[in-house]
C-alpha cells in the first residue's frame, strides 16, 4: 500500500463514521419498504409461474427432440435402402455478394471481374453452408475489383 492509499482509507473511514448516524426521512423510508414488498410479491408470483412453465417445457422439448430423431432416422434409412449415399455435397454457386456497401459499388466506374480460387472456408465467413468433407478444397470464384484493387463483391461458381 502506498501513502496515498492510506490517506484515502483514512478519509473514507471518517466519511463512513459521519454518515453512519444519518437516517433517511420517514416518508422515504416507508416508500422504499413498500417498493421492496411490492417487488417481492411480484417476484414470488412470477417465479411461481416460471416454475410451471419450466415444468411444462421439458415434456415439449423431449417430444420435439423425439420427433426430429424419428424424421432423421427415417430419411437416413430410406437413403441407405436405395443404395444411395446420404446427400453431403452443398453447391456453392451464388450471385455476386457485396463485401462493401452497395452505394460504393454503384459509384464505381471501371470495375473488373477477376477469376480466382478461394479457400472454401470463405463461404462460411459469408454465412453460406460448407461441407466439412470438402472444407480443405478451394472453390472457384469471381471477384468484382475496383481499379485500385479494392474487392467490391464476390461470386462463387461451383
Secondary structure, DSSP 8 states (H G I E B T S, - for coil): --HHHHHHHHHHHHHHHHHTT----HHHHHHHHHHHHHHHHHHHHHHHHHHHHHHHHHHHHHHHHHHHHHHHHHHHHHHHHTT-------------EESS-HHHHHH--S-EEEEEEEETHHHHHTT----GGGTTSEEEEEEEE-TTS-EEEEEE--
